[in-house]
Amino acid sequence: MDLHIFLEPMSEGDPTWGAMLLSGLGWTIAVAVLAWIMAFSIGSLIGIARTTDKRWLVVLGGAYVEVFRNIPLLVQFFVWYFVVPGLIPPVKTLVIALDPITYQFITAVICLGFFTAARIAEQVRSGIQSLSRGQRNAGYALGLTQWQTYRYVLLPMAYRIVIPPLTSELMNLIKNTAVAYSIGLVELFFRTREMGEMTFRYFEAFSAATLLYLLIALAANRMMAVIERRLVIPGQGGRHV
């Protein structure tokens, strides 16, 4: 392995290949963080909707999950990037006003956010439904509304239960950011392929990318493990990731 390649400039006057890989890593992390915030928020709402006593919310939540979970992620990227602007005129106007990199970044965040939200919704739903019916009834008996029962009784327990599967979803989201290369976003995988194709140092390029993906995935795993330890209920133990 020739590590000097990472210190060589892409071309005269350009940054080094190592710097370009790190810039791609920055885009990867930015997409992952924003998409996770979006996915966790939407997924929580959908998961809650699927456990309410309102039939129409259950049906809508189920439809959302089935649509986004069963369409390949690559296809969803192309739909958001190429199809949606053509179907919705205001979106097309916005796209024209944006520079390409910003549009690719926003598209990647939205696509991964909605896709991952469907998976998180199932985790939240299963967490809520794993609780005994008595906890819900106890909340109502105390005079709490349905929303207050979720807020103060059900969700604090459900989230503690589903932290391990949520950790897996976060790590999957980080890995799924690589699909954003298909719409031209200059994230880590895009830069890795670019380096390999221009220098023919595929071994060095993909070895570096593998290490970087491993590091950020492990960092996410450890962060979630810390959260799980801090939220564990005394006397009930914990399942550290």
C-alpha positions as CSV (number, residue, x, y, z in Angstrom):
1,M,0.0,0.0,0.0
2,D,1.4,3.4,-1.0
3,L,0.1,5.9,1.6
4,H,1.9,8.8,-0.2
5,I,-1.0,8.9,-2.7
6,F,-3.1,10.6,0.0
7,L,-0.6,13.5,0.1
8,E,-0.6,14.0,-3.6
9,P,-2.8,16.7,-5.1
10,M,-5.6,15.7,-7.4
11,S,-4.0,18.0,-10.0
12,E,-1.7,21.0,-9.9
13,G,-3.1,23.6,-7.5
14,D,-5.9,21.2,-6.2
15,P,-6.2,19.7,-2.7
16,T,-4.7,16.4,-1.9
17,W,-6.6,13.1,-2.3
18,G,-6.6,12.7,1.5
19,A,-8.2,16.1,1.9
20,M,-10.8,15.2,-0.8
21,L,-11.7,12.0,1.0
22,L,-12.1,14.0,4.2
23,S,-14.3,16.5,2.5
24,G,-16.5,13.6,1.3
25,L,-16.6,12.3,4.8
26,G,-17.9,15.7,5.9
27,W,-20.8,15.5,3.5
28,T,-21.5,11.9,4.6
29,I,-21.7,12.9,8.3
30,A,-23.8,16.0,7.5
31,V,-26.3,13.9,5.5
32,A,-26.4,11.2,8.2
33,V,-27.0,13.6,11.1
34,L,-29.8,15.6,9.4
35,A,-31.4,12.5,7.9
36,W,-31.4,10.9,11.4
37,I,-33.0,13.9,13.0
38,M,-35.7,13.9,10.3
39,A,-36.2,10.1,10.4
40,F,-36.4,9.9,14.2
41,S,-39.0,12.7,14.3
42,I,-41.2,11.4,11.5
43,G,-40.7,7.8,12.5
44,S,-41.8,8.5,16.1
45,L,-45.0,10.2,14.9
46,I,-45.8,7.4,12.5
47,G,-45.0,4.7,15.2
48,I,-47.3,6.5,17.7
49,A,-50.0,6.9,15.1
50,R,-50.0,3.1,14.5
51,T,-50.7,2.4,18.2
52,T,-53.6,4.9,18.7
53,D,-57.3,3.9,18.8
54,K,-58.0,6.0,15.7
55,R,-58.4,3.6,12.8
56,W,-57.6,6.1,10.1
57,L,-54.2,7.0,11.7
58,V,-53.4,3.3,11.9
59,V,-54.2,2.8,8.2
60,L,-52.2,5.9,7.1
61,G,-49.2,4.9,9.2
62,G,-49.3,1.4,7.9
63,A,-49.5,2.7,4.3
64,Y,-46.5,4.9,4.8
65,V,-44.4,2.1,6.3
66,E,-45.3,-0.3,3.5
67,V,-44.6,2.2,0.7
68,F,-41.2,3.5,1.9
69,R,-40.0,0.1,3.3
70,N,-40.7,-1.9,0.2
71,I,-39.3,0.4,-2.6
72,P,-35.5,0.0,-3.1
73,L,-33.6,2.9,-1.7
74,L,-31.8,3.5,-5.1
75,V,-35.2,3.9,-6.8
76,Q,-36.3,6.3,-4.1
77,F,-33.3,8.4,-4.7
78,F,-34.1,8.7,-8.4
79,V,-37.7,9.4,-7.7
80,W,-36.9,12.3,-5.4
81,Y,-34.1,13.7,-7.6
82,F,-35.7,13.3,-11.1
83,V,-39.4,12.7,-10.7
84,V,-40.7,14.9,-7.9
85,P,-39.5,18.2,-9.4
86,G,-41.3,17.4,-12.6
87,L,-44.6,16.6,-10.7
88,I,-44.6,19.5,-8.3
89,P,-44.0,22.9,-10.0
90,P,-42.9,24.8,-6.8
91,V,-40.3,22.1,-6.2
92,K,-39.0,22.6,-9.8
93,T,-38.8,26.3,-9.2
94,L,-36.8,25.8,-6.1
95,V,-34.5,23.3,-7.8
96,I,-33.7,25.9,-10.5
97,A,-32.8,28.4,-7.8
98,L,-30.5,26.1,-6.0
99,D,-26.9,25.2,-7.0
100,P,-26.5,21.5,-7.9
101,I,-24.6,20.5,-4.7
102,T,-27.2,22.0,-2.4
103,Y,-30.0,20.3,-4.3
104,Q,-28.2,16.9,-4.2
105,F,-27.6,17.4,-0.5
106,I,-31.2,18.3,0.3
107,T,-32.4,15.4,-1.8
108,A,-30.2,12.9,0.0
109,V,-31.3,14.1,3.4
110,I,-35.0,14.0,2.5
111,C,-34.8,10.6,0.8
112,L,-32.8,8.9,3.6
113,G,-35.0,10.7,6.2
114,F,-38.3,9.3,4.8
115,F,-36.8,5.9,4.1
116,T,-35.3,5.4,7.5
117,A,-38.4,6.9,9.2
118,A,-40.5,3.9,8.0
119,R,-38.1,1.6,9.7
120,I,-37.9,3.6,12.9
121,A,-41.7,3.8,13.0
122,E,-41.8,0.0,13.2
123,Q,-39.3,0.0,16.1
124,V,-41.3,2.6,18.0
125,R,-44.6,0.8,17.3
126,S,-43.2,-2.5,18.6
127,G,-41.7,-0.8,21.6
128,I,-45.1,0.8,22.6
129,Q,-47.0,-2.4,21.9
130,S,-44.5,-4.4,24.1
131,L,-45.7,-2.5,27.1
132,S,-48.5,-3.9,29.2
133,R,-52.0,-2.5,28.6
134,G,-52.1,-1.7,32.3
135,Q,-49.6,1.2,31.8
136,R,-51.9,2.9,29.3
137,N,-54.9,2.3,31.5
138,A,-53.0,3.7,34.5
139,G,-52.4,6.9,32.7
140,Y,-56.0,7.3,31.8
141,A,-57.0,6.5,35.4
142,L,-54.8,9.4,36.5
143,G,-56.8,11.7,34.3
144,L,-54.2,12.0,31.6
145,T,-55.2,12.6,28.0
146,Q,-54.1,10.2,25.3
147,W,-51.3,12.5,24.3
148,Q,-50.2,13.0,27.9
149,T,-50.3,9.2,28.4
150,Y,-47.9,8.8,25.5
151,R,-45.7,11.7,26.6
152,Y,-45.3,10.8,30.3
153,V,-46.0,7.0,30.5
154,L,-45.6,5.1,27.3
155,L,-42.9,6.8,25.3
156,P,-40.3,7.1,28.1
157,M,-40.4,3.3,28.5
158,A,-40.8,2.4,24.8
159,Y,-37.7,4.4,23.8
160,R,-35.6,2.7,26.4
161,I,-36.7,-0.7,25.0
162,V,-35.9,0.1,21.4
163,I,-32.5,1.8,21.8
164,P,-30.6,-1.4,20.6
165,P,-32.6,-1.6,17.3
166,L,-32.4,2.2,16.9
167,T,-28.7,1.8,17.1
168,S,-28.8,-0.6,14.2
169,E,-30.9,1.8,12.2
170,L,-28.5,4.6,12.8
171,M,-25.6,2.5,11.6
172,N,-27.6,1.4,8.6
173,L,-28.4,5.0,7.8
174,I,-24.7,5.9,7.9
175,K,-23.9,3.1,5.4
176,N,-26.9,4.0,3.2
177,T,-25.4,7.5,2.6
178,A,-23.2,5.8,0.1
179,V,-26.2,5.5,-2.3
180,A,-26.2,9.3,-2.6
181,Y,-23.4,9.0,-5.0
182,S,-26.0,7.9,-7.6
183,I,-27.3,11.5,-7.8
184,G,-23.9,13.0,-7.8
185,L,-23.4,14.1,-4.2
186,V,-19.7,14.3,-3.5
187,E,-19.9,12.2,-0.3
188,L,-17.3,9.7,0.8
189,F,-18.1,6.9,-1.6
190,F,-18.2,9.3,-4.5
191,R,-14.8,10.6,-3.7
192,T,-13.5,7.1,-3.2
193,R,-14.6,6.0,-6.6
194,E,-13.3,9.2,-8.1
195,M,-9.9,8.6,-6.5
196,G,-9.8,5.0,-7.8
197,E,-10.8,5.9,-11.3
198,M,-8.3,8.8,-11.6
199,T,-5.3,7.2,-9.9
200,F,-6.0,3.5,-10.4
201,R,-5.1,3.1,-6.7
202,Y,-8.3,1.3,-5.9
203,F,-6.8,-0.7,-3.0
204,E,-5.7,2.5,-1.2
205,A,-8.9,4.4,-1.9
206,F,-11.3,1.7,-0.7
207,S,-9.1,0.7,2.2
208,A,-9.3,4.3,3.4
209,A,-13.0,4.5,2.8
210,T,-13.6,1.3,4.7
211,L,-11.6,2.6,7.7
212,L,-13.5,5.9,7.7
213,Y,-17.0,4.2,7.4
214,L,-15.9,1.8,10.2
215,L,-14.9,4.7,12.5
216,I,-18.0,6.8,12.1
217,A,-20.2,3.7,12.5
218,L,-18.4,2.7,15.7
219,A,-18.7,6.2,17.0
220,A,-22.4,6.1,16.4
221,N,-22.6,2.7,18.2
222,R,-20.7,4.0,21.2
223,M,-22.8,7.1,21.4
224,M,-26.0,5.1,21.5
225,A,-24.5,2.8,24.1
226,V,-23.8,5.8,26.3
227,I,-27.4,7.0,25.9
228,E,-28.7,3.5,26.8
229,R,-26.6,3.4,30.0
230,R,-27.8,6.9,31.0
231,L,-31.4,6.0,30.4
232,V,-31.5,2.6,32.0
233,I,-34.1,2.3,34.8
234,P,-32.5,1.2,38.1
235,G,-33.3,-2.4,39.0
236,Q,-34.3,-3.3,35.4
237,G,-30.7,-3.7,34.0
238,G,-29.7,-2.7,30.5
239,R,-28.8,-4.1,27.2
240,H,-25.6,-2.3,26.3
241,V,-24.9,-2.3,22.5
